[in-house]
Amino acid sequence: MTTPPSVHNLFSDLPGELPEERFETLLETPGFRLERILSLGHVTPAGEWYDQGRDEWVTLLQGAARLEIEGRTAPIEMESGDYVCLPAHCRHRVAWTDPDQVTVWLALHYG
């Protein structure tokens, strides 16, 4: 018997407090992983960089953020609706997220 589809909402269960950034896998196959990321004033620790082995497409659904990309002189300012494609091994870090509202990201890791 096949399980019927269920409906979920990307904006449900947003916490009022968020001691740590939250990563939630929504869907995963051998070829990709789709995750919701929740930030509330969180940043990548100083001196640390993400250096992922897969490509990543990430969009900001709610809130605001600032990304730093190694080799770029200016950070990328992101608002709701913005997205960026980060190729594998593109070193990047989150320099700022809105401390006054939950920032909701949707990230697709692939390749």
Long-range contacts (C-beta under 8 A, 24 or more apart in sequence): 10-36, 10-61, 10-104, 10-106, 11-61, 11-62, 11-104, 14-38, 14-102, 14-104, 15-40, 15-102, 18-42, 18-102, 31-110, 32-108, 32-109, 32-110, 33-108, 33-109, 33-110, 34-106, 34-107, 34-108, 34-109, 35-106, 35-107, 35-109, 36-104, 36-105, 36-106, 36-107, 37-104, 37-105, 37-106, 37-107, 38-102, 38-103, 38-104, 38-105, 39-63, 39-65, 39-94, 39-97, 39-98, 39-102, 39-103, 39-105, 40-97, 40-98, 40-99, 40-101, 40-102, 40-103, 41-97, 41-98, 41-99, 42-94, 42-97, 43-93, 43-94, 43-95, 43-96, 43-97, 44-93, 44-94, 44-95, 48-93, 49-91, 49-92, 49-93, 50-91, 50-92, 50-93, 51-89, 51-91, 52-86, 52-88, 52-89, 52-109, 53-88, 53-89, 54-88, 54-109, 54-110, 54-111, 55-85, 55-86, 55-87, 55-88, 55-109, 55-110, 55-111, 56-85, 56-86, 56-107, 56-108, 56-109, 56-110, 57-83, 57-84, 57-85, 57-86, 57-107, 57-108, 57-110, 58-83, 58-84, 58-86, 58-105, 58-106, 58-107, 58-108, 59-83, 59-105, 59-106, 59-107, 60-103, 60-104, 60-105, 61-104, 61-105, 61-106, 62-101, 62-102, 62-103, 62-104, 63-97, 63-98, 63-101, 63-102, 63-103, 63-104, 64-97, 64-98, 64-103, 65-94, 65-96, 65-97, 65-98, 65-103, 65-105, 66-94, 66-95, 66-96, 66-97, 67-92, 67-93, 67-94, 67-95, 68-92, 68-93, 68-94, 68-95
